[in-house]
Amino acid sequence: MAKKHESSGPKVTRTASSVLRDSGASKTAKSLAGSTLAQAGTRKVSSATTARTAAKALNDGRTSAGTKALAGSVLTQRSGKRK
């Protein structure tokens, strides 16, 4: 069976682009946006550090909906291997 490779879709890449242009966006949001855009249309996977950042963002009650969407995209694209 072929491995399924996830890629950032157009809606989440637009969100990521918007976050990167927003001077008021948090450092976490910009980090996740950069990772999301770097993985758009490629077979790249999220690093463990980026996946941890995304997980923390999802668990934080103060996180905006846009940042949560980016975090979800990053986590979807992580490697299948977990420690």
C-alpha positions as MATLAB code, in Angstrom:
seq = 'MAKKHESSGPKVTRTASSVLRDSGASKTAKSLAGSTLAQAGTRKVSSATTARTAAKALNDGRTSAGTKALAGSVLTQRSGKRK';
ca = [
       0.000    0.000    0.000;
       1.334    3.419   -0.979;
       2.117    5.940    1.736;
      -0.292    8.846    1.899;
       1.465   12.212    1.823;
      -0.406   15.190    3.218;
       0.068   18.676    1.866;
      -1.216   22.080    2.950;
      -4.421   22.951    1.142;
      -5.321   26.318   -0.400;
      -7.454   27.506    2.525;
      -4.779   26.904    5.155;
      -2.037   28.356    2.941;
      -4.084   31.558    2.571;
      -4.413   31.668    6.362;
      -0.653   31.135    6.723;
       0.103   33.903    4.241;
      -2.220   36.262    6.095;
      -0.589   35.445    9.440;
       2.907   36.098    8.090;
       1.824   39.524    6.790;
       0.140   40.422   10.115;
       2.541   42.448   12.256;
       0.448   41.676   15.343;
       0.552   37.891   14.953;
       2.283   35.914   17.673;
       5.676   34.278   17.282;
       4.002   30.861   17.553;
       1.474   31.675   14.827;
       4.221   32.908   12.505;
       6.319   29.813   13.154;
       3.400   27.517   12.334;
       2.522   29.603    9.272;
       6.076   29.335    7.964;
       6.083   25.589    8.454;
       2.708   25.262    6.734;
       3.847   27.242    3.696;
       7.161   25.370    3.511;
       5.231   22.100    3.270;
       2.696   23.296    0.691;
       2.906   21.169   -2.448;
       5.842   19.117   -1.159;
       6.431   15.845    0.631;
       8.195   17.566    3.528;
       7.124   16.595    7.031;
       6.949   18.605   10.233;
       9.870   18.413   12.626;
       9.363   17.151   16.154;
       9.951   20.658   17.517;
       7.328   22.175   15.230;
       4.887   19.385   16.094;
       5.373   20.095   19.813;
       4.751   23.819   19.203;
       1.565   22.955   17.300;
       0.353   20.630   20.052;
       0.920   23.316   22.690;
      -0.990   25.844   20.564;
      -3.944   23.472   20.253;
      -4.020   22.872   24.010;
      -3.832   26.584   24.880;
      -7.301   28.046   25.370;
      -6.151   31.486   24.193;
      -5.139   30.321   20.711;
      -7.047   31.892   17.807;
      -8.987   29.809   15.281;
      -6.483   30.665   12.539;
      -3.530   29.503   14.608;
      -5.399   26.313   15.498;
      -5.981   25.638   11.793;
      -2.261   26.060   11.130;
      -1.384   23.826   14.077;
      -3.725   21.137   12.794;
      -2.126   21.297    9.369;
       1.355   21.013   10.859;
       0.370   18.010   12.977;
      -1.293   16.290   10.020;
       1.981   16.546    8.116;
       4.244   15.126   10.805;
       6.215   11.963   10.272;
       4.508    8.680   11.046;
       7.323    7.744   13.426;
       6.782    8.832   17.013;
       9.002    8.348   20.031;
];
